[in-house]
């Protein structure tokens, strides 16, 4: 991405407010840290310093972890009115990496993601609530294999800094657990002792280092 040689830019189309009509009761914003208010604006994920990943139990006794290396992001954070914050992430399925090539090939095949017919997975937020302190709750729609279902992330603000290269950075950690079968990811093998080779529960992890976007004039 060349982030140390030039300033990142992002072309962001106007996006309707998604905070209205939220199914969650809005928490009070009175206790928001002034530092959070100063972060209001458009951001983009710095991929070399971020991770969009997952973890799943394998054979009932261990955990397999993986991540997606190729994705686009559009983020808007409103530190004064968190309900106006929004996010969209479009992930290229073929970029999955679990550290084992044979397993990655199986994942992008028809048994799991079926990347040939469904090359992208998307998350689009629908509402954001400040739960207190540096914790937020972001609801959204997750689309996998052409199936769109609601999900809810716990989103923790980790801090902000201006790095030695002049980039203003903000860190966020988002997590949620889904049942993969709700999105048609039903492949499995049963174990003789009981249970399944691959857990139906999958933990999604968004470890985000965001850089303030420079918008075109």
C-alpha positions in Angstrom: 0.0 0.0 0.0 3.0 2.3 0.3 1.6 4.0 3.4 5.0 5.2 4.5 5.8 6.9 1.2 2.6 8.8 0.6 -0.6 9.8 2.4 -3.5 7.4 1.9 -6.6 8.8 0.2 -10.1 7.6 0.1 -13.0 8.6 -2.2 -16.1 8.4 0.0 -19.5 8.9 -1.4 -22.1 10.7 0.8 -23.7 8.0 3.0 -27.2 8.4 4.5 -27.2 8.5 8.3 -27.7 5.0 9.7 -28.1 6.0 13.3 -31.8 6.8 13.2 -34.3 4.1 14.0 -31.8 2.0 15.8 -33.2 -1.1 17.6 -31.0 -0.3 20.6 -31.7 2.4 23.2 -29.2 5.2 22.7 -26.8 5.5 25.6 -25.9 9.0 26.9 -23.1 10.7 25.0 -22.5 13.1 27.9 -19.6 11.0 29.2 -17.7 10.8 26.0 -14.0 11.5 26.2 -13.1 14.8 24.4 -10.4 12.8 22.7 -13.1 10.7 21.1 -14.9 13.7 19.9 -11.7 14.9 18.2 -11.7 11.7 16.1 -14.8 12.7 14.2 -14.3 12.2 10.5 -13.5 9.7 7.7 -11.0 6.9 8.2 -9.6 4.0 6.2 -8.1 0.7 7.5 -4.4 0.4 7.3 -4.1 -3.2 6.1 -0.4 -3.8 6.9 -1.2 -3.0 10.6 -4.6 -4.5 10.9 -6.2 -8.0 10.9 -9.6 -9.1 9.8 -9.7 -12.7 11.0 -11.5 -15.6 12.5 -11.0 -18.5 14.8 -12.9 -21.8 14.9 -12.6 -25.0 17.0 -11.1 -28.0 15.0 -11.8 -31.6 16.0 -13.1 -30.4 19.3 -9.6 -30.1 20.8 -7.8 -27.2 19.1 -8.4 -23.8 17.4 -7.6 -22.9 13.8 -7.1 -19.2 13.1 -7.1 -17.4 9.8 -7.4 -14.0 8.2 -8.3 -12.2 5.0 -5.5 -10.0 3.5 -7.4 -8.2 0.7 -10.3 -5.9 1.5 -11.6 -2.3 1.1 -13.0 -0.2 3.8 -15.1 3.0 4.3 -15.3 4.2 7.9 -16.9 7.2 9.4 -16.5 7.8 13.2 -18.6 10.5 14.9 -17.1 11.0 18.4 -19.8 13.6 19.4 -22.7 11.5 18.1 -21.7 7.8 18.0 -25.1 6.9 16.5 -23.9 8.6 13.3 -20.8 6.4 13.0 -20.8 3.8 10.2 -18.6 1.3 8.5 -18.4 -0.8 5.4 -15.9 -3.5 4.7 -15.7 -5.6 1.5 -13.5 -8.7 1.8 -12.1 -10.7 -1.1 -12.7 -14.4 -0.1 -9.7 -15.7 -2.2 -7.3 -13.8 0.1 -8.0 -16.2 3.1 -4.9 -17.4 4.8 -4.8 -20.0 7.6 -1.2 -20.9 7.1 -2.0 -24.2 5.3 -2.4 -23.9 1.5 -4.5 -27.1 1.2 -6.9 -25.9 3.9 -7.2 -22.4 2.2 -8.0 -24.1 -1.1 -10.8 -26.1 0.6 -12.2 -23.0 2.3 -12.5 -21.0 -0.9 -14.1 -24.0 -2.7 -17.8 -25.1 -2.9 -17.8 -26.9 0.5 -17.3 -23.6 2.3 -17.2 -20.0 0.8 -17.6 -21.0 -2.8 -15.5 -18.0 -3.9 -16.0 -18.7 -7.6 -19.7 -17.8 -7.3 -19.4 -15.5 -4.3 -16.0 -13.8 -4.4 -16.8 -11.2 -1.7 -18.0 -11.1 1.9 -19.3 -7.7 3.2 -20.1 -6.1 6.4 -22.3 -2.9 6.5 -23.2 -1.3 9.7 -26.8 -0.3 10.5 -26.5 1.3 13.9 -23.9 2.3 16.5 -24.4 2.8 20.3 -22.0 4.1 22.9 -22.2 1.7 25.8 -20.0 3.7 28.1 -16.3 4.5 28.5 -14.5 3.3 25.3 -16.9 0.5 24.4 -19.4 0.7 21.6 -21.9 -1.7 20.1 -22.2 -1.8 16.3 -25.0 -3.7 14.6 -24.7 -4.5 10.9 -25.5 -6.8 8.1 -23.0 -9.6 7.2 -23.2 -11.1 3.7 -21.6 -14.5 3.0 -22.4 -16.7 0.0 -25.1 -14.3 -1.0 -26.9 -14.6 2.3 -27.3 -11.5 4.4 -28.0 -11.7 8.2 -27.7 -9.3 11.1 -24.7 -9.4 13.4 -23.6 -7.3 16.4 -20.0 -6.3 17.2 -18.6 -5.3 20.5 -16.2 -2.5 19.4 -13.5 -1.2 21.8 -11.6 2.0 21.2 -7.9 1.4 21.9 -6.5 4.9 21.6 -5.2 7.3 19.0 -1.8 8.7 18.0 0.1 10.7 15.4 2.8 8.3 14.2 6.4 9.3 13.2 5.3 9.5 9.6 2.6 12.1 10.3 -0.4 9.7 10.0 -3.2 10.1 12.6 -4.1 6.7 13.7 -6.9 5.3 15.8 -7.2 1.7 17.1 -10.4 -0.4 17.4 -10.9 -4.0 18.4 -14.2 -5.6 17.3 -15.4 -9.1 18.0 -18.5 -11.2 17.4 -19.4 -14.9 17.3 -21.6 -16.3 14.6 -23.1 -19.7 13.6 -21.7 -20.3 10.2 -24.6 -22.5 9.2 -26.9 -19.4 9.2 -24.9 -18.3 6.1 -25.1 -21.7 4.3 -21.6 -22.9 5.5 -22.8 -26.3 6.5 -20.0 -28.6 5.5 -18.7 -30.9 8.3 -17.5 -34.3 9.2 -18.7 -36.1 12.3 -16.2 -37.6 14.8 -16.6 -41.2 16.1 -16.4 -40.0 19.7 -19.1 -37.5 19.0 -19.0 -33.9 17.9 -17.9 -32.4 14.7 -14.6 -31.9 12.9 -15.3 -28.1 12.5 -17.3 -26.1 15.0 -20.4 -24.3 13.8 -19.5 -21.4 16.0 -16.9 -19.0 14.5 -15.4 -16.0 16.2 -14.8 -13.0 14.0 -12.1 -10.5 14.9 -11.5 -7.0 13.6 -8.2 -5.7 14.9 -8.2 -2.3 13.2 -5.5 0.4 12.9 -7.4 3.2 11.1 -5.8 6.2 9.4 -7.6 9.4 9.0 -8.5 9.7 5.3 -7.6 12.7 3.1 -10.7 13.6 1.2 -10.5 15.1 -2.3 -11.0 18.8 -2.6 
